[in-house]
Every structure is written in C-alpha cells, then in structure tokens.
C-alpha cells in the first residue's frame, strides 16, 4: 500500500466506536488509502470480513491482499445493492470518513486544490460526470449563486457568480491557475485562502453530487445494520454534519422527532456520543486536515 496516500483522521476513536467483534462483518464506505480499514482488519479474527468501498480507481491500488477483505469499486450510495450482490445480510458496523483524502489534495492533476495548477476537474470518479470546468463554464448565474451560497456559505456569492459569468464570455475556464487569477483580479485581497477553500469546496460538492449521495447512503444504513450494529461517521463541514446529526438522532434527514402513542421518540438509533468527538490538539498539529473533523457514533436498536 502507498504509505503516504492519506493519514487517517480520528483513527482509533472512529474504529473504537464500531465496537468490533472478531467474527463480525464491517463496511468501510470510504476506503481511500486504507488507514481505517487496516485498523479494522487488525481487530478482526479469521472469520471476520470487511468490505471497502471507493469509487476512485487510485484507491484500488491500495486494496489489501487479505481473504477477509473485499474491495468494492463503487460510490457508497450503492451500499445495500452491493451487500445483496455479495449475499451479505446485515452487518455489524459501518464507518465513513467523509473528507477528501490528502492524496487528492496533493495531486495537481486531480484539480482539488488551489495550491497547484492543473485541470479544473475535481471528480472522485474520473470516468463519469461533469468536471469543475463544466460547472464554471455552463451553469447559469442562478445555479452558480446556489452552489456558492449553499455549499460554500460565501457572503460574496453573487459577485463571485457574476465575475465567473462575465469572464467566461471571453475565455472558457480550464486551468486552476487561470481561475484563481481571475478571482484575484476581481476581489484582490478578499480572495484569501479561507475564501478559496470555500469556493473549491462548493465546486467539489456540486461536481460529485456529495449531498445527494450522502442522503442516499444514510437512508440505507439502518436497514443494513444488525441490532446493536454501530455507525461511525466523520464529517468536515456543517452541511454534511447536520445531515448525519439529524439522521442519528431522529432516523430522518430533516431532524423531525416522531413519537409513538406514549410519547417515545421513534428512531432506529441510540447515540453513543451525545457530544461530537474532535481530534486532539496533537492530532490537529500533526494532521492539519483533521482540524474541522467531527466524529458521531450511533448504535442501531
């Protein structure tokens, strides 16, 4: 496995949260560099099994040669489909680290980071879907405004969207460097790293349809977990964290509490940690990517 592919965030707390049984069946929905999966396998016995999902072809290079492990090259929104395909009933635990791996951020050709020049791509699955360039060059002013407000939570979303529409009338966006230079010409010092990070985050979420696939995945977890099975999820921004929090607390994405005749809350989960778990100061120092991470764990009733 490529050692520097990715440093796993909240490694022990997230795997501890699965309360692993030696002969259990587990799913890592975001295999990536295999850091979390490796720790899960370390805790499994000979009869245990782990399914690792990842739609990125690069992640396949990190797959383990272990009879207890199965790599599933697919988006995690197809969780239940593949469990049926592999004739798996319900599983003992599901883990997901929703962040983008350091490997992606450090690969200029993937287009995830404004630190390098490269194509405006940002696709997790490079064999399908639109690129960030497609979004910038074809989306209407209204659609650009929507994604920058909703996914980037940017105060200057309207001016940003106007700038993009005006620029592309002359030249189409293709490279990261050209896009960043255009923003700097229009906004000057206002385009600092924090704002650039929000802009790139918004584009990445839109390109990969991240909110939609997260909703689809979450809705399947309660059906795929055994009673007593654990769900351990690491989030990085408020939009995805709100969805995970709502689903774990209420069993629905809207966060609406549903009660029975006796006033008992109807939810398929029991929260293991009422307060989110965050990385230690030491981890945040070693791995800056972890600074916005939040871990939530729930047990299926």
Secondary structure as the mmCIF struct_conf table of DSSP 4:
data_model
#
loop_
_struct_conf.conf_type_id
_struct_conf.id
_struct_conf.beg_label_comp_id
_struct_conf.beg_label_asym_id
_struct_conf.beg_label_seq_id
_struct_conf.end_label_comp_id
_struct_conf.end_label_asym_id
_struct_conf.end_label_seq_id
TURN_TY1_P TURN_TY1_P1 UNK A 3 UNK A 4
BEND BEND1 UNK A 5 UNK A 5
TURN_TY1_P TURN_TY1_P2 UNK A 9 UNK A 10
HELX_RH_AL_P HELX_RH_AL_P1 UNK A 11 UNK A 16
TURN_TY1_P TURN_TY1_P3 UNK A 17 UNK A 18
TURN_TY1_P TURN_TY1_P4 UNK A 22 UNK A 23
STRN STRN1 UNK A 25 UNK A 28
BEND BEND2 UNK A 29 UNK A 29
TURN_TY1_P TURN_TY1_P5 UNK A 32 UNK A 33
BEND BEND3 UNK A 34 UNK A 34
HELX_RH_AL_P HELX_RH_AL_P2 UNK A 35 UNK A 43
TURN_TY1_P TURN_TY1_P6 UNK A 46 UNK A 47
STRN STRN2 UNK A 49 UNK A 53
HELX_RH_AL_P HELX_RH_AL_P3 UNK A 57 UNK A 60
TURN_TY1_P TURN_TY1_P7 UNK A 61 UNK A 62
TURN_TY1_P TURN_TY1_P8 UNK A 67 UNK A 68
STRN STRN3 UNK A 69 UNK A 72
BEND BEND4 UNK A 74 UNK A 74
HELX_RH_3T_P HELX_RH_3T_P1 UNK A 76 UNK A 78
HELX_RH_AL_P HELX_RH_AL_P4 UNK A 79 UNK A 85
TURN_TY1_P TURN_TY1_P9 UNK A 86 UNK A 87
STRN STRN4 UNK A 91 UNK A 97
BEND BEND5 UNK A 99 UNK A 99
HELX_LH_PP_P HELX_LH_PP_P1 UNK A 100 UNK A 101
HELX_RH_AL_P HELX_RH_AL_P5 UNK A 102 UNK A 105
TURN_TY1_P TURN_TY1_P10 UNK A 106 UNK A 106
HELX_RH_3T_P HELX_RH_3T_P2 UNK A 108 UNK A 110
TURN_TY1_P TURN_TY1_P11 UNK A 114 UNK A 115
BEND BEND6 UNK A 116 UNK A 116
STRN STRN5 UNK A 119 UNK A 119
BEND BEND7 UNK A 120 UNK A 120
BEND BEND8 UNK A 124 UNK A 125
TURN_TY1_P TURN_TY1_P12 UNK A 126 UNK A 127
BEND BEND9 UNK A 128 UNK A 129
HELX_RH_AL_P HELX_RH_AL_P6 UNK A 132 UNK A 138
HELX_RH_AL_P HELX_RH_AL_P7 UNK A 141 UNK A 150
TURN_TY1_P TURN_TY1_P13 UNK A 151 UNK A 152
TURN_TY1_P TURN_TY1_P14 UNK A 155 UNK A 156
HELX_RH_AL_P HELX_RH_AL_P8 UNK A 157 UNK A 168
TURN_TY1_P TURN_TY1_P15 UNK A 169 UNK A 170
BEND BEND10 UNK A 171 UNK A 171
STRN STRN6 UNK A 175 UNK A 175
HELX_RH_AL_P HELX_RH_AL_P9 UNK A 176 UNK A 187
HELX_RH_3T_P HELX_RH_3T_P3 UNK A 188 UNK A 190
HELX_RH_AL_P HELX_RH_AL_P10 UNK A 193 UNK A 207
TURN_TY1_P TURN_TY1_P16 UNK A 208 UNK A 209
HELX_RH_AL_P HELX_RH_AL_P11 UNK A 210 UNK A 224
STRN STRN7 UNK A 225 UNK A 235
BEND BEND11 UNK A 237 UNK A 237
HELX_RH_AL_P HELX_RH_AL_P12 UNK A 238 UNK A 250
BEND BEND12 UNK A 251 UNK A 252
TURN_TY1_P TURN_TY1_P17 UNK A 253 UNK A 254
STRN STRN8 UNK A 259 UNK A 259
TURN_TY1_P TURN_TY1_P18 UNK A 261 UNK A 262
BEND BEND13 UNK A 263 UNK A 263
STRN STRN9 UNK A 265 UNK A 265
BEND BEND14 UNK A 268 UNK A 268
STRN STRN10 UNK A 269 UNK A 271
BEND BEND15 UNK A 272 UNK A 272
BEND BEND16 UNK A 274 UNK A 275
STRN STRN11 UNK A 277 UNK A 277
HELX_RH_AL_P HELX_RH_AL_P13 UNK A 281 UNK A 286
HELX_RH_3T_P HELX_RH_3T_P4 UNK A 288 UNK A 292
STRN STRN12 UNK A 294 UNK A 300
#
